[in-house]
Amino acid sequence: AWERASDSERDELRTKIGKGLNFGLMYGMKEWKFAKDLGISVEEARTFINNYFASKPKVREFQERTAQEAFKRGYLITPFGRKRSIGFIPNNLKDRAHLHNHVLNFPIQSTASDCTLNALILITRALRRSNLRARPIMTVHDSIIFTVHPDCLQDTIYLVNDIMVNSPKSVLGDTVPFKADFEIGTAWGSLEKWKSN
């Protein structure tokens, strides 16, 4: 697939490969699914996957440790204390593989959700204490949507950024850097990246 691709197709393929590896493999995606999603051969997919895990051995260690602990204890728990019971462990290989993927997914997705919800609580409290005319109105995955008076936009962004970047550190420590991106606009379909003056 790579040899036959144009430069623009290669850029698109790089993006798909990166997303597939960084997201799909963390949730137990198999090589046949990776191959199908990218339109490449299973052999090519296997090579990408093997190279990924060879360059990032701690990812595989994390997956194996997470699965072992979950099946041994019967539950998983995030650094924020959210707990999920894994319940009955099936003997059927297909059902067991499906449960295994959920086990790998939970610590990552739930911790990301916990970070967002924790930040939302802290931001709401900080906005109530401030004189800023801004308030959160909803969340979408790991994003928080606000309504903000134009006069308060920059100060609100600074406040929200400080909390979103720093609040996870109290639970997760400084080992993982956090970054917040901001988009502004008058409608969902016309948002543009915010650039500080």
Kinemage of the C-alpha trace (Angstrom):
@kinemage 1
@onewidth
@group {chain A} dominant
@subgroup {mainchain}
@vectorlist {calphas} color= white
{ca ala a 1} P 0.000 0.000 0.000
{ca trp a 2} L 2.827 2.374 0.900
{ca glu a 3} L 4.732 1.895 -2.351
{ca arg a 4} L 1.618 2.560 -4.461
{ca ala a 5} L 0.561 5.683 -2.541
{ca ser a 6} L 1.033 9.314 -3.605
{ca asp a 7} L 2.560 11.831 -1.170
{ca ser a 8} L -0.855 13.043 0.024
{ca glu a 9} L -2.080 9.456 0.382
{ca arg a 10} L 1.045 8.633 2.402
{ca asp a 11} L 0.356 11.557 4.751
{ca glu a 12} L -3.200 10.306 5.223
{ca leu a 13} L -1.946 6.755 5.741
{ca arg a 14} L 0.614 7.949 8.330
{ca thr a 15} L -2.192 9.640 10.276
{ca lys a 16} L -4.394 6.541 10.123
{ca ile a 17} L -1.495 4.300 11.160
{ca gly a 18} L -0.606 6.596 14.077
{ca lys a 19} L -4.179 6.753 15.326
{ca gly a 20} L -4.679 3.030 14.828
{ca leu a 21} L -1.533 2.173 16.766
{ca asn a 22} L -1.904 4.699 19.561
{ca phe a 23} L -5.616 4.180 20.146
{ca gly a 24} L -6.528 0.798 18.709
{ca leu a 25} L -3.670 -1.188 20.204
{ca met a 26} L -4.281 0.284 23.633
{ca tyr a 27} L -7.714 -1.306 23.479
{ca gly a 28} L -6.594 -4.683 22.245
{ca met a 29} L -7.161 -4.237 18.511
{ca lys a 30} L -5.991 -7.287 16.557
{ca glu a 31} L -3.852 -7.247 13.420
{ca trp a 32} L -6.675 -8.338 11.110
{ca lys a 33} L -8.819 -5.378 12.272
{ca phe a 34} L -5.887 -2.988 11.873
{ca ala a 35} L -5.270 -4.326 8.356
{ca lys a 36} L -8.937 -3.993 7.413
{ca asp a 37} L -9.231 -0.437 8.766
{ca leu a 38} L -6.145 0.712 6.860
{ca gly a 39} L -6.673 -1.315 3.699
{ca ile a 40} L -3.307 -3.035 4.077
{ca ser a 41} L -2.296 -6.669 4.275
{ca val a 42} L -2.294 -8.563 7.558
{ca glu a 43} L 1.466 -9.019 7.166
{ca glu a 44} L 1.962 -5.242 6.882
{ca ala a 45} L -0.292 -4.695 9.892
{ca arg a 46} L 1.653 -7.282 11.886
{ca thr a 47} L 4.922 -5.488 11.058
{ca phe a 48} L 3.540 -2.124 12.215
{ca ile a 49} L 2.222 -3.659 15.432
{ca asn a 50} L 5.446 -5.545 16.201
{ca asn a 51} L 7.532 -2.415 15.578
{ca tyr a 52} L 5.221 -0.369 17.787
{ca phe a 53} L 5.493 -2.720 20.751
{ca ala a 54} L 9.240 -3.156 20.211
{ca ser a 55} L 9.708 0.612 20.459
{ca lys a 56} L 7.274 0.956 23.390
{ca pro a 57} L 7.690 -2.145 25.583
{ca lys a 58} L 6.084 -0.455 28.601
{ca val a 59} L 2.767 -0.341 26.720
{ca arg a 60} L 2.723 -4.134 26.476
{ca glu a 61} L 3.806 -4.400 30.127
{ca phe a 62} L 0.945 -2.083 31.141
{ca gln a 63} L -1.574 -4.142 29.183
{ca glu a 64} L -0.407 -7.438 30.630
{ca arg a 65} L -0.276 -6.099 34.194
{ca thr a 66} L -3.734 -4.497 33.866
{ca ala a 67} L -5.326 -7.699 32.545
{ca gln a 68} L -3.652 -9.896 35.179
{ca glu a 69} L -4.717 -7.640 38.055
{ca ala a 70} L -8.271 -7.297 36.746
{ca phe a 71} L -8.849 -11.024 36.290
{ca lys a 72} L -7.201 -11.817 39.630
{ca arg a 73} L -9.118 -9.212 41.690
{ca gly a 74} L -12.325 -9.153 39.664
{ca tyr a 75} L -12.343 -5.376 39.314
{ca leu a 76} L -10.376 -2.374 38.084
{ca ile a 77} L -9.895 0.998 39.752
{ca thr a 78} L -8.670 4.320 38.311
{ca pro a 79} L -6.211 6.648 40.079
{ca phe a 80} L -9.247 8.812 40.921
{ca gly a 81} L -10.934 5.875 42.676
{ca arg a 82} L -13.540 4.942 40.044
{ca lys a 83} L -14.148 1.203 40.296
{ca arg a 84} L -15.490 -1.253 37.740
{ca ser a 85} L -16.305 -4.853 38.479
{ca ile a 86} L -15.523 -7.176 35.594
{ca gly a 87} L -18.054 -9.731 36.814
{ca phe a 88} L -18.239 -13.223 35.418
{ca ile a 89} L -15.209 -14.308 33.384
{ca pro a 90} L -16.474 -16.327 30.401
{ca asn a 91} L -14.866 -19.527 29.142
{ca asn a 92} L -15.859 -18.738 25.550
{ca leu a 93} L -12.725 -17.365 23.836
{ca lys a 94} L -14.606 -14.732 21.817
{ca asp a 95} L -16.438 -13.403 24.888
{ca arg a 96} L -13.252 -13.524 26.953
{ca ala a 97} L -11.390 -11.533 24.264
{ca his a 98} L -14.213 -8.972 24.261
{ca leu a 99} L -13.979 -8.648 28.058
{ca his a 100} L -10.183 -8.388 27.776
{ca asn a 101} L -10.589 -5.379 25.448
{ca his a 102} L -12.943 -3.724 27.955
{ca val a 103} L -10.397 -4.366 30.695
{ca leu a 104} L -7.701 -2.608 28.652
{ca asn a 105} L -10.057 0.241 27.726
{ca phe a 106} L -11.367 1.071 31.194
{ca pro a 107} L -8.251 2.494 32.920
{ca ile a 108} L -7.467 4.777 29.986
{ca gln a 109} L -10.926 6.022 29.037
{ca ser a 110} L -12.160 6.339 32.604
{ca thr a 111} L -9.052 8.156 33.808
{ca ala a 112} L -9.380 10.610 30.895
{ca ser a 113} L -13.044 11.106 31.797
{ca asp a 114} L -12.155 11.548 35.475
{ca cys a 115} L -9.586 14.233 34.551
{ca thr a 116} L -12.206 16.135 32.539
{ca leu a 117} L -14.927 15.881 35.190
{ca asn a 118} L -12.541 16.833 37.996
{ca ala a 119} L -11.414 19.870 35.989
{ca leu a 120} L -15.059 20.769 35.282
{ca ile a 121} L -15.842 20.839 39.013
{ca leu a 122} L -12.791 22.984 39.788
{ca ile a 123} L -13.467 25.341 36.863
{ca thr a 124} L -17.105 25.791 37.898
{ca arg a 125} L -16.025 26.700 41.430
{ca ala a 126} L -13.330 29.093 40.162
{ca leu a 127} L -15.749 30.830 37.781
{ca arg a 128} L -18.268 31.295 40.621
{ca arg a 129} L -15.549 32.973 42.714
{ca ser a 130} L -14.455 35.227 39.845
{ca asn a 131} L -16.216 38.108 38.160
{ca leu a 132} L -15.914 36.428 34.768
{ca arg a 133} L -19.109 36.146 32.752
{ca ala a 134} L -18.559 32.566 31.660
{ca arg a 135} L -20.041 29.192 32.472
{ca pro a 136} L -19.683 25.622 31.271
{ca ile a 137} L -22.712 24.331 29.399
{ca met a 138} L -21.788 20.762 28.388
{ca thr a 139} L -19.022 18.220 27.852
{ca val a 140} L -18.187 16.247 24.725
{ca his a 141} L -15.740 13.392 25.419
{ca asp a 142} L -12.711 15.188 26.906
{ca ser a 143} L -13.858 18.692 25.907
{ca ile a 144} L -15.744 21.230 27.972
{ca ile a 145} L -17.994 23.686 26.139
{ca phe a 146} L -18.454 27.165 27.606
{ca thr a 147} L -20.548 30.199 26.946
{ca val a 148} L -18.343 33.258 27.491
{ca his a 149} L -18.915 36.992 27.215
{ca pro a 150} L -16.444 38.408 24.658
{ca asp a 151} L -14.968 40.823 27.224
{ca cys a 152} L -14.003 37.866 29.447
{ca leu a 153} L -12.693 35.516 26.767
{ca gln a 154} L -8.949 35.752 27.344
{ca asp a 155} L -9.165 35.710 31.162
{ca thr a 156} L -11.548 32.736 31.019
{ca ile a 157} L -9.187 30.825 28.728
{ca tyr a 158} L -6.245 31.476 31.067
{ca leu a 159} L -8.248 30.296 34.091
{ca val a 160} L -9.558 27.171 32.339
{ca asn a 161} L -6.147 26.336 30.885
{ca asp a 162} L -4.441 26.584 34.274
{ca ile a 163} L -6.940 24.214 35.866
{ca met a 164} L -7.088 21.710 33.006
{ca val a 165} L -3.299 21.495 32.739
{ca asn a 166} L -2.521 21.412 36.451
{ca ser a 167} L -5.442 19.716 38.225
{ca pro a 168} L -4.598 16.138 37.094
{ca lys a 169} L -1.150 16.473 38.694
{ca ser a 170} L -2.614 16.214 42.195
{ca val a 171} L -3.676 12.636 41.389
{ca leu a 172} L -1.435 11.523 38.506
{ca gly a 173} L 1.752 13.391 39.398
{ca asp a 174} L 4.034 15.221 36.988
{ca thr a 175} L 4.990 12.229 34.836
{ca val a 176} L 2.429 12.913 32.099
{ca pro a 177} L 2.262 16.440 30.656
{ca phe a 178} L -1.231 17.785 30.037
{ca lys a 179} L -2.114 20.300 27.340
{ca ala a 180} L -5.400 22.073 26.663
{ca asp a 181} L -6.448 23.392 23.254
{ca phe a 182} L -9.085 26.057 22.771
{ca glu a 183} L -11.475 26.787 19.947
{ca ile a 184} L -13.816 29.774 19.792
{ca gly a 185} L -16.826 30.700 17.708
{ca thr a 186} L -20.490 31.575 17.720
{ca ala a 187} L -21.629 28.139 16.506
{ca trp a 188} L -20.396 24.561 16.824
{ca gly a 189} L -19.679 24.241 13.100
{ca ser a 190} L -17.622 27.429 12.871
{ca leu a 191} L -15.112 27.062 15.694
{ca glu a 192} L -11.536 28.206 15.097
{ca lys a 193} L -8.378 27.587 17.102
{ca trp a 194} L -7.746 30.328 19.639
{ca lys a 195} L -4.417 32.087 19.419
{ca ser a 196} L -3.207 34.262 22.282
{ca asn a 197} L -2.338 37.882 21.473
